[in-house]
Amino acid sequence: MSDQPYQMDDLDRRILNILQLDSSHTNAELAELVHVSPPTCLRRVKQLTEAGILERQVAIVAPEKVGARLTALVEISLDVQADERMAEFEQHVAAEPAVMQCYRVASGPDFVLVVQVADMPAYHGLAHRLFAAHKNVRNVKTYFSTFRSKFETRIAV
C-alpha cells in the first residue's frame, strides 16, 4: 500500500456502488454492469482491495432469522481513560461475538457499542461478562431497539 491517498475515478465509484449492493457478482457480471472488459474490472477490484478501500466481502444475515432478536446500543464510561486502558477495553469487547460494532466517542461516554443478542437474559449475561466483571467500567447505559427503520452498510462514494 502506498502512503498516497488512492485517487478514485468514476469507474472505481461504479464498481464500489455495485459491490456494496451485492458483492456476489462474478467478475464478468460486474464488468458488464460497469461497462468495462473483465480484465479491466478485475484489475480495478484488485487495486481497490490492495489500497484498503475494499476491506472484505461479507454476507449480511437477518438477525431475527438466526435468533438474535435483541439489539442494544450501549454507552460505556471507564474510570481510567489512559490509552492502554482504552485499548485493553477494546480488546476485551472485540473478543465477544455479540458485539457487532465498537466506537470510541468524544464528549460523553468513552465507547458506544452495538450489540446483537437473542433476548434479555442473553443481554444480562453479556453485560455481566463484559461490564460488571471489568474493573475499569464506571458506568453503563443501554438503549434497546424496539424497531429498526433503517440498516445500511453502503457508503456513498
HELIX and SHEET records of a PDB file:
HELIX    1   1 ASP A   10  LEU A   21  1                                  12    
HELIX    2   2 ASN A   27  VAL A   34  1                                   8    
HELIX    3   3 PRO A   38  GLU A   50  1                                  13    
HELIX    4   4 PRO A   63  VAL A   66  5                                   4    
HELIX    5   5 ASP A   83  ALA A   94  1                                  12    
HELIX    6   6 MET A  120  ALA A  127  1                                   8    
HELIX    7   7 HIS A  128  ALA A  132  3                                   5    
SHEET    1   A 4 VAL A  99  ARG A 104  0                                        
SHEET    2   A 4 PHE A 111  VAL A 117 -1                                        
SHEET    3   A 4 LEU A  70  LEU A  78 -1                                        
SHEET    4   A 4 VAL A 137  PHE A 144 -1                                        
END                                                                             
